Amino acid sequence: SFIHLVRSRGLARRRWAGRVPGSMAAPCRTAAAATAVAMAGTRVVALRSARRCNAALLCAAPLPSTQLQEPRAPARRHAPALSAGPALSWGTGGLGGAGGPCRCPTASFSSPSSSSSSSRPPPDGDDSTTMVQLSKERHENLLESEILHFRYAMKPHPITLQQILAQHDAAALREFLLEELPIRWSRRLHLIESMPRWSEFPHMRVIRSLYSDAFRRLRMIPLDDAERFRSTLQSIKRRNSNMLMHVTRGTRAMKQTLALSDEEINDFLDDFLTARIGTDILSSQYLAITRPGGATSVIDPECDPVSVVREAAAEARRLCTHHYGYAPPVDVVDVGQVRFPFIRQYLNYIMFELLKNSLRAVTERYSKEEAAKRPIRAVVCGDDATVVIRISDTGGGIPLDAMTRVWSYLYTTAKPQDGDGTVE
């Protein structure tokens, strides 16, 4: 196995390939975690291994001011009008006017049978907010128009991990996220809709529905309701926990049905997964700093890579044993204790995927007795500027005739796990 991450267009583009255990977890090309290496202010380089020995070399060096920035949404020839409906409340600058984007807490549903909306403007000089009665259908139309407005008229704000690490004011971060997350989600919706015939594929419709619902729920939260904001954010993260599965199955189905090229699929997944990591880090940071007695940041300023690798190795070996009946040993070698600021959960995911690939390669190549004599080796070393994690095995390496395909997200040697021929 080996890793390859490059930076281009100011974004972290990642493609990494390796062996995927036959019935073990997600395909490695989903690579959401691999992106996090570059997103977390590190430089990653790759080393190709010998043909007969899988090896992964992960070199991480600090990078200044790496930004969590959304990819630019695909351009359309004719942008729709942004005045699709009135604002939901007065005194807020309308749909993102001079007073900022409007909030929706004052909107209420009228009878489902009612299709009209009624409102009365406030008297001159009255700055108070007036209740607006809306039908459910009208309310949905207004929220759709807001999605269009956020998509075309507002831009996401780049923010570095250094700035996130220094942010401990929950109220300020909440105010920022109430505007920032809807902007990023609206662009994610546009990214989905930019795919040809996306609405014909059930998994793509599910993705669109999840992000549309997240946008609506967040826009209904008052600025000062911290408890409701936190519970809503937790709920959204739980509902979106299977997002990678939907993305993988949806893009695979589109590729098979529409004969899309690998380049089209890879470009879409590059943008989608990069954007998803950015919003996940922002929301996780807020949940971390508002958790009573918990961590004060999603970023661990003293991340211990050795402990992360050992945890990932134990988890991967359990999974390998479950599916194959046995697992080769994993030797973790600590060459000098190193610590560096990183997002622990992302490093764990990267290491788990690489170790899982190595375990599968060895178990499929050797018997239980032989595999016990061929441990996977993980070496962790570094200095003040660089952290290196190298994983090697004797599983046979990557065939030369597959080298041109290993950078594709949907390429895998794993066997399908269900009737539709997909690999999780």
N, C-alpha and C positions, 0 to 999 in steps of 0.2 A: 504494500500500500504506500501511497505517498500523497502529500498535500501540496496544493498549489494555490496561492492566493495572490492576486495582483490588484493594484489600485488604478482606476481609470475614471475619468469624468468626475473626479471629486467624490466618487462613491466607492464603497468597498464591493468589488465584484469577486465572487468566490466560486470556484469550481474545484471540487476535490473528489477523488475517486478511490476505490479500493474494493476489497472483498466484503460482501454482505452475507452474513449467515443466512442459510436457506429460509428459515421461518422466524427470523429474529428482527423485530422492530422495523423502523422506517428505512427506505432506500437512502444510501449515503448521499446521493446527489441532492436530496432536499437541503442539506448543508446549511440550515439556518444557523447552526452553532458555529460553523466554520467562518461565517461572515462576522460573527461577533468578535473574532480575533482582531480583524482589521478595524471593526467599529469601535473597539475598546482602546484605541490609541496604540496599536502595536503593528509592527511590520512583520510579515510572515514570508518566509522564503521556502523553497522546496528543494529537496535532494532526491534525485532518482536513485532507486535501489538497484542492486545487482539482479540479474534475471532470476536467479534461484533463491533469492531471499527478499521477502517483503520488508521494506524499511520505510519509516515515516520520520521526517525530520521537521520539527516545528520550531522555528527560530522567531522569537518575539522580541522586538526592540521598540522602546517608546517612540511614539510619533507625536508631534505637537499639534494641538487643536484639531483633532479628528472630530468631525461633526456628524451628528445624527440628523441627516437631512433626507427628506423624501425625494425620490426620483421625480423628474418633471412629468406631468401627465401628458399622454399623447395628444397632439394638437388636432382639432377638428376644423373643417373648412368654415363651418357656420356655427358660431357659439350661440346657444339659445338665449333669448331675452331673460334678464335677471329679475324683471318686475312681474313675476308670475302671480304674485298675490301680495296682500298688504302685510305689514308687520303684525306680530301677535300682541304687541303692547306698545303704548305711546311713551315718549320720553326716553327712548333707548337708542335713537339714531337709526331706527328701522333695521333692515337686514344688513347689518354691518356698516351703517352710515357713520356720521361724524361721532356719534356717541358710542360706537362699537357695535358688535353683533348683538342682536336682541336675544334675550332669554325667553323661555316659553312657560314659566311656571304659572302664569295667570290664565292661560288658555284652558277652557273646559269644554267637555263634550255636551252637545245637546242631544235630543232624542235621535236615535239612529234613523228614524223615518224622515227627519228633517234634513233637507238638502241646502238650506239657505243659512247664511251667517248674518248676524245682526250686531251692530255696535254703535255706540254714540261717542263722538270725540269728547275729550274733556274740555271744560270751559277754558277760555283764554287765560293764561297766567297760572293755570293749575298744573303743577308738575307731577301730580300723583298718577299712579298707574291705574288704568281703567280695565275692568274685566271685560273680556270679549267672549261671547258665546259662539261656538263653532260646532258644526256637525263633524262627525268623525271623518267623513269623506273629505270635507273641506280642510280639516286639520292635517290629514295625510297629504293633501295636495300642497299645502303650505310648507310642510316639512320637506317634500320633494323639491320644492323651489329653493328652499334653504340649502339643500345638498348641492344644487346647481350653483348657487351663489358662492358657497364655500369653495367649490371646485374651481370656478373660473375667476372669481374676483379676489380671493384671499390666498396668501402664500404661507407655507409652513415656515417656522422660524428655526434655523439651524442652531443646535446647541451641542456643546462638547461634553464629553464625559467628565472632564475636569470641572465644568460648571455644575453638572449634576451632582458630583461628589461634594461640592461645596454648598449645595442647596439643602438647608435644614428648616426653612420656613414653610410649614405645611400650607398655610393660608395663601401665600404667594404662589406656590407651586400649583395649588388647586385652581386658582384663578387663571393661571397660564394654561393648564390642561383642559379646562372647560372650553377654551377656544381652540387650542392647538390640536387636540385629539380629533374633534370633528373635521378640522381642515384636512388632516392626514387621512382620515377614513373616507372622506368624500373623494379624495384623489385615488384611494384604493378602489372605490366603486367604479371610477372612471377607467381605471386600469382593467378591471374585469370586463366592463362593457366595451372596451376597445378590441377584445378578442372576437374573431369572426364567429357568428352564430352561437354565442355563449349561452343564450337562453334555452337552447335545445339540449343542454347537458345538465342533468340533475345536480351534480356536485357543484357546478359553477353557480347554479341558482341558489344553492344553499349558502355558498360563500357570500353572494350578493345580499341575501336576506340577513345574514348574521351581521355584516357591517352596516347595512341600512338600519337594522334594529338598534345597534350600538349607537349610531349617530342620533337617532330619535331619543333614546333613553337619556343620553347625556345632555341633550339640548333642553330637556324638561326639568333639569335640576337647578334650583336657585343658587346664586353665587355663594350665599352664606350657609348653605345646608351641608356641612362637612360630613355628617354621619351618613346622609343619603348618598352623597357623592362616593364615599368610600365603599359602601355596600354595593352600589351600582357598578363601580369599577371591578370589584371582586366577582360579581355575577357575570359581567361581560368576559372577563378572563376565563372563567369556568366554561362558559358557553362556547368560547372560541378555542378551547383546549384541543379539539380534534381538527383544527383548521388545516394542518399539514396533510392529514389524510385526505380531506376533500380536495385540496389543491393537487395532490399527487394523482388521485384517481380522475379528477376532472381534466387535467392537462393530458394525461395518458389517453383518455377517451377522445379528446379533441384531436390529438395527433393521429390516432388510428382511423377516426372517421373522416377528418378533413384533410388528411395527409399533410399536416403542417411539418415544416422542416425543423430539425433540431435547433437551428439558430433562432427561429421564432419562439419555440418553447423555452429555450435557455434565456433569451432576453426577457420574456415575461416573468419567468421565475426569479431571475436576478433582481428585477425591480420589485416584485411582490415580496420576496423574502427579506430583502434589505429594508424595505419600508416597514415590514412587520416587526423586525427586530428593534427598529427605532421606537415605535410606539410601545412595544413591550417593555423596553428599558424605562421609558418615561413613566408608565403606569406602575411598574414594579417599584420604582423609586419612591413614589408617593405612598404606596402601601407599606413600604419598609419604614419610612420615617414617621408614619402614624400608627405603627404597630406597638402597643404598650409592652415595654420591656424587651422588645425585639431588636433586630439590627437597625442601625441608623442610616443605612444606605444599601442599595442593591449591589453596589460595588464594594468588594472587599479590598481595603487598602493594603492588607498584608496577606494576600492569597497564598496559600501553601500548595504548590503544584504537586508535591509528592503525595500528600494526603488525598488530593483530588484524584490522582491516578490510581491510588490504591482502592479508593471507593468505587471508581468506575470499573476497575479490574474485577473486584468481588461481584459486582452486579452483572457484568458481562459473563463471568464464569458460571454464575447461577443460571443465567438464561441459556447458555450453551449446554450445560448439564441437563436442563429441562428438555431441550429439543433433541440432543444427540446421545444422551445417556452418560456422557463423560466430557471433561474439559481439560485441555493442557494446562499446566501451571503457568503463572505469570510472575516473573521476577521483576521487581521494581528496584532500580539502583539509584540511590541518591548520591550524586557527586557534588557535595557541598550544598548546604541548605540555602535556598534562595526564596525570596518573597517578592511579590510584585502586585500592583493594583490591577484587579481583573474582576470580571463577573463570574463568580464561582460556578453557577449553574451552567453557563455556556461552556466553560472549560471542561466540566464534567461530561457534557453531552459530546463534545469533540472526542475526548479520550474514550468514552464508552463506544462510540461508533468505530473508531480505529481498532480498539482492542477486540470488539465484536467481529470485525472483519478478519482479523488475524486468527482468532479462535476458530472461526468457521473454516478458514483455509487449511489449518493444521488438522482439524478433526475430519475433514473430508479427504485428506491426503493420507493419513496414517491411522492405524488401528489404535485401540485404547492403550495397549502396552507401549507402542512406539510413540504415541503422542505424549505420554507421560515423560518420555526422555527428551522431548523437544519443547522446552518452555518458550513462551513469548517473553521478550526482554524489553523493558521500558526503562530508559535512562533519562534522568532529569538532572540538568546542570545549568550553570549560567553565572553571570556576574552582575555588576550594577547596571549594565546597559542592555543585557540580552538574557533571555530565558530559552533554553533548548530542551525539547522533549522528543526523544527518538524512540520509536516503537519498531521492533523488527521481529520477524518470524521466519520459519522455514516452510511456509505454505506453498512456495513455488513462484511467487511473483505474478506480475501482470503479463499475459501473453502479448507478444509483439504485434500480432494482428489486431489486437483490441486497443492499441495505444491511441488511435485516432478517434475512438468513441468514448473513452473513459471520462471525458470532460462533460459529457451530456448528462443532464439531471436524470433522465429516464432510462439510461443504460444501466443494466445490472445483470449479474450472472446468477442472482438468487432465483429460486424456483417460485412460481406463482403459488399463493396461499389460498385463493378462493376461486370460484367459478368464473369470475370476469377476467382472470388472467393478470390481476394486479399484484404487486409486491409491496407489502407494508414494512 
